[in-house]
Amino acid sequence: MKTTGNTILITGGGSGIGRGLAEAFHALGNQVIVTGRRREMLDQTLAANPGMQADVLDIRDGADIRRTAARLVAQFPALNAVIHNAGIMRTEDVREPGTVDAEETISTNLLGPIRLTAALLPHLLDKPDATIMTVSSGLAFVPGAVTPTYCATKAAIHSYTQSLRYQLSDTGVQVMELIPPYVQTELTGPAHASDPNAMPLKDFISEVMGIIQNSPEATEICVERVKPLRSAVTGADYDAFFKRFNDARSGPTVARWKGAAGRGKWR
């Protein structure tokens, strides 16, 4: 992916990783359009970044995706990149009845990127330097058992990205996957943003941009902190790694996430 001269659409760009990426690409002189469900978050992002553009989008709504994609392509004909960042993460007790949280997680994290890709792809195929970047997670490879549907959607996004890349290999559309570790955002609530166990957002964005600039043909973007999760799936002792990883996430971490502020925030 080239890092200058783009017109980039970033979903979930009002906060967290999405806003961090938006500001980094904006600082390099790209035209950046951020979308999100909450107008107030988008307005805060625009106020801090003159020249950036924004549009409200409910990524859960297929009809809204189609309308918004058509509007943005008409308004920004140079649009040549999309970063599928919008997502939610919620804890679930599989023994409790009800699947409302699971269904909303799937519609946001999985159906949203698939639908938006479908809506934008005819336009992107006509661009010489087009990019589709999905955002999965280290949890796609080693699931965190307290957020089962989130991890399942991220594993599915990883699989979808591989198929998308393969099918578009004879086109001018580059398909990349950003695989974040645990990063200080408000994805699961305010406490998440200050958790010392999470990677500082500024450091994460800096490392990601460095990888993109130094390896523009990369298919996967993995900062150093996520590499143990990314590679664990290929190890002979995966079951032991999975148990150690989830055991370490038990106790205080789970209790905090299950609190009132830990229901999961949009990013």
C-alpha positions as CSV (number, residue, x, y, z in Angstrom):
1,M,0.0,0.0,0.0
2,K,1.3,3.4,-0.9
3,T,1.2,5.8,2.0
4,T,0.6,9.1,0.1
5,G,-1.7,10.2,-2.6
6,N,-4.7,8.1,-1.5
7,T,-8.3,8.8,-0.7
8,I,-9.0,6.4,2.2
9,L,-12.3,5.4,3.8
10,I,-11.8,4.2,7.4
11,T,-14.8,2.7,9.2
12,G,-15.0,3.2,13.0
13,G,-12.7,6.2,12.5
14,G,-14.1,8.3,15.4
15,S,-12.0,6.6,18.1
16,G,-9.3,4.0,19.0
17,I,-7.3,2.3,16.3
18,G,-9.5,3.8,13.5
19,R,-8.9,7.3,14.6
20,G,-5.2,6.6,15.1
21,L,-4.9,5.3,11.6
22,A,-7.0,8.1,10.2
23,E,-4.8,10.8,11.8
24,A,-1.6,9.0,10.7
25,F,-2.7,8.8,7.1
26,H,-4.1,12.3,7.2
27,A,-0.7,13.7,8.4
28,L,0.9,12.2,5.4
29,G,-1.3,14.2,3.1
30,N,-3.9,11.6,2.2
31,Q,-7.6,12.5,1.9
32,V,-9.2,10.6,4.7
33,I,-12.9,9.9,5.2
34,V,-14.0,8.4,8.5
35,T,-17.3,6.8,9.3
36,G,-19.0,5.7,12.5
37,R,-22.3,5.4,14.1
38,R,-21.9,8.2,16.6
39,R,-21.9,11.7,15.1
40,E,-20.4,13.3,18.1
41,M,-17.3,11.1,17.9
42,L,-16.8,11.9,14.3
43,D,-17.2,15.7,15.0
44,Q,-14.5,15.5,17.6
45,T,-12.2,13.8,15.1
46,L,-12.9,16.4,12.4
47,A,-12.3,19.3,14.8
48,A,-8.9,17.9,15.6
49,N,-8.0,17.2,12.0
50,P,-9.0,20.0,9.6
51,G,-9.5,18.8,6.1
52,M,-10.6,15.3,7.1
53,Q,-14.1,14.3,6.1
54,A,-16.7,12.2,7.9
55,D,-20.0,10.4,7.2
56,V,-22.3,8.6,9.6
57,L,-22.6,4.9,8.8
58,D,-24.4,2.1,10.7
59,I,-22.1,-0.8,9.7
60,R,-24.8,-3.2,11.0
61,D,-27.3,-2.1,8.3
62,G,-26.8,-3.5,4.9
63,A,-29.0,-0.9,3.2
64,D,-27.2,2.0,4.9
65,I,-23.9,0.5,3.7
66,R,-25.1,0.5,0.1
67,R,-26.4,4.0,0.3
68,T,-23.3,5.4,2.0
69,A,-20.9,3.6,-0.4
70,A,-22.8,5.0,-3.4
71,R,-22.8,8.5,-1.9
72,L,-19.1,8.4,-1.0
73,V,-18.0,7.1,-4.4
74,A,-20.0,10.0,-6.0
75,Q,-18.6,12.6,-3.7
76,F,-15.0,11.2,-3.7
77,P,-14.4,9.6,-7.1
78,A,-10.7,9.3,-6.3
79,L,-11.5,6.9,-3.4
80,N,-9.0,4.0,-3.8
81,A,-8.7,2.5,-0.3
82,V,-10.9,1.2,2.5
83,I,-9.8,0.1,6.0
84,H,-12.4,-2.1,7.6
85,N,-11.8,-1.1,11.2
86,A,-15.3,-0.8,12.8
87,G,-15.9,-3.4,15.5
88,I,-17.4,-4.3,18.8
89,M,-16.2,-6.7,21.5
90,R,-18.5,-8.0,24.2
91,T,-18.0,-10.6,26.9
92,E,-20.5,-13.5,26.8
93,D,-21.4,-16.4,29.1
94,V,-22.4,-19.2,26.8
95,R,-24.5,-20.8,29.5
96,E,-26.8,-17.8,29.6
97,P,-29.8,-17.7,27.2
98,G,-30.0,-15.2,24.4
99,T,-27.8,-14.3,21.4
100,V,-28.5,-10.6,21.0
101,D,-24.9,-9.6,21.7
102,A,-23.5,-12.4,19.5
103,E,-25.8,-11.4,16.5
104,E,-24.8,-7.7,16.8
105,T,-21.1,-8.7,17.0
106,I,-21.4,-10.8,13.8
107,S,-23.4,-8.1,11.9
108,T,-20.8,-5.5,12.9
109,N,-17.5,-7.3,12.7
110,L,-18.1,-9.8,9.9
111,L,-21.1,-8.9,7.8
112,G,-20.2,-5.2,7.8
113,P,-16.8,-5.6,6.1
114,I,-18.2,-8.2,3.6
115,R,-21.1,-5.9,2.6
116,L,-18.9,-2.8,2.3
117,T,-16.4,-4.6,0.2
118,A,-19.1,-5.8,-2.1
119,A,-20.5,-2.3,-2.4
120,L,-17.1,-0.7,-3.1
121,L,-15.4,-3.3,-5.2
122,P,-16.7,-2.4,-8.6
123,H,-15.3,1.1,-8.0
124,L,-12.0,-0.1,-6.6
125,L,-11.4,-2.4,-9.5
126,D,-11.1,0.6,-11.8
127,K,-8.3,2.2,-9.6
128,P,-4.6,1.5,-10.4
129,D,-3.5,1.5,-6.8
130,A,-6.4,0.3,-4.8
131,T,-6.2,-1.3,-1.3
132,I,-8.6,-3.2,0.9
133,M,-7.4,-3.5,4.5
134,T,-9.2,-5.7,6.9
135,V,-8.6,-5.5,10.7
136,S,-8.7,-8.8,12.4
137,S,-7.0,-9.5,15.8
138,G,-4.4,-11.7,17.5
139,L,-7.5,-13.3,19.0
140,A,-8.3,-14.6,15.6
141,F,-5.5,-17.1,16.1
142,V,-5.7,-17.7,19.9
143,P,-9.3,-16.9,21.0
144,G,-10.0,-15.3,24.3
145,A,-12.7,-17.5,25.8
146,V,-14.6,-14.6,27.5
147,T,-15.4,-13.0,24.1
148,P,-16.2,-16.1,22.0
149,T,-18.2,-14.4,19.2
150,Y,-15.7,-11.5,18.8
151,C,-12.9,-14.0,18.4
152,A,-14.9,-16.1,16.0
153,T,-15.7,-13.1,13.8
154,K,-12.0,-12.1,13.7
155,A,-11.0,-15.6,12.7
156,A,-13.6,-15.4,10.0
157,I,-12.3,-12.1,8.8
158,H,-8.8,-13.6,8.6
159,S,-10.2,-16.4,6.4
160,Y,-12.3,-14.1,4.3
161,T,-9.3,-11.8,3.7
162,Q,-7.2,-14.8,2.4
163,S,-10.0,-15.7,0.0
164,L,-10.5,-12.1,-1.1
165,R,-6.7,-11.7,-1.7
166,Y,-6.7,-14.9,-3.8
167,Q,-9.6,-14.0,-5.9
168,L,-8.3,-10.5,-6.6
169,S,-4.7,-11.5,-7.2
170,D,-5.0,-10.8,-10.9
171,T,-6.4,-7.3,-10.3
172,G,-4.9,-4.0,-9.2
173,V,-6.5,-4.3,-5.7
174,Q,-4.1,-5.1,-2.9
175,V,-5.6,-6.9,0.0
176,M,-4.0,-6.5,3.4
177,E,-4.8,-7.7,6.9
178,L,-3.9,-5.7,10.0
179,I,-3.6,-8.0,13.1
180,P,-3.6,-5.9,16.3
181,P,-2.6,-7.2,19.7
182,Y,-4.3,-6.0,22.9
183,V,-4.2,-2.2,22.4
184,Q,-5.2,0.7,24.7
185,T,-8.6,1.7,23.3
186,E,-12.1,1.9,24.7
187,L,-13.2,-1.2,22.9
188,T,-14.4,-2.9,26.0
189,G,-14.9,0.3,28.1
190,P,-12.9,3.1,29.7
191,A,-10.7,0.8,31.8
192,H,-9.4,-0.8,28.6
193,A,-7.8,2.5,27.5
194,S,-5.5,2.6,30.5
195,D,-4.8,-1.1,31.0
196,P,-1.0,-1.4,31.5
197,N,-1.2,-4.8,30.0
198,A,-2.3,-3.4,26.6
199,M,0.0,-1.8,24.0
200,P,-0.2,2.0,24.0
201,L,-2.3,3.2,21.0
202,K,0.4,5.7,19.9
203,D,3.1,3.0,19.9
204,F,0.9,0.6,18.0
205,I,0.0,3.2,15.3
206,S,3.6,4.2,14.9
207,E,4.8,0.6,14.5
208,V,2.0,-0.1,12.0
209,M,2.7,2.9,9.8
210,G,6.4,2.0,9.9
211,I,5.6,-1.5,8.6
212,I,3.4,-0.2,5.8
213,Q,6.0,2.4,4.7
214,N,8.9,-0.1,4.8
215,S,7.0,-3.1,3.4
216,P,4.3,-1.7,1.1
217,E,3.6,-5.2,-0.4
218,A,3.0,-6.8,2.9
219,T,-0.1,-9.0,3.1
220,E,-0.2,-9.1,6.9
221,I,0.7,-6.3,9.3
222,C,1.9,-7.7,12.6
223,V,3.6,-5.6,15.2
224,E,6.1,-7.4,17.4
225,R,3.6,-7.8,20.3
226,V,1.1,-9.8,18.4
227,K,3.5,-12.2,16.8
228,P,3.3,-14.9,19.6
229,L,-0.5,-15.1,19.0
230,R,-0.1,-15.1,15.2
231,S,2.4,-17.9,15.3
232,A,0.9,-20.0,18.1
233,V,-1.6,-21.6,15.8
234,T,1.3,-23.3,13.9
235,G,3.0,-24.6,17.1
236,A,2.8,-28.2,18.3
237,D,1.8,-27.1,21.8
238,Y,-1.1,-24.9,20.8
239,D,-3.5,-26.4,23.4
240,A,-1.0,-25.6,26.2
241,F,-0.6,-22.0,24.8
242,F,-4.4,-21.6,24.6
243,K,-4.8,-22.7,28.2
244,R,-2.0,-20.4,29.5
245,F,-3.3,-17.5,27.5
246,N,-6.9,-17.8,28.8
247,D,-5.8,-18.6,32.3
248,A,-3.9,-15.3,32.4
249,R,-7.0,-13.5,31.3
250,S,-9.2,-14.8,34.1
251,G,-9.8,-13.2,37.5
252,P,-9.5,-9.4,37.7
253,T,-9.5,-8.9,33.9
254,V,-12.7,-10.8,33.4
255,A,-14.4,-9.2,36.4
256,R,-13.5,-5.7,35.0
257,W,-14.9,-6.5,31.6
258,K,-18.1,-7.9,33.1
259,G,-18.8,-4.6,34.9
260,A,-21.3,-2.1,33.8
261,A,-18.6,-0.2,31.8
262,G,-17.4,-3.4,30.2
263,R,-20.3,-4.1,27.8
264,G,-18.2,-3.1,24.8
265,K,-17.9,0.2,23.0
266,W,-18.0,1.0,19.3
267,R,-14.7,1.9,17.7
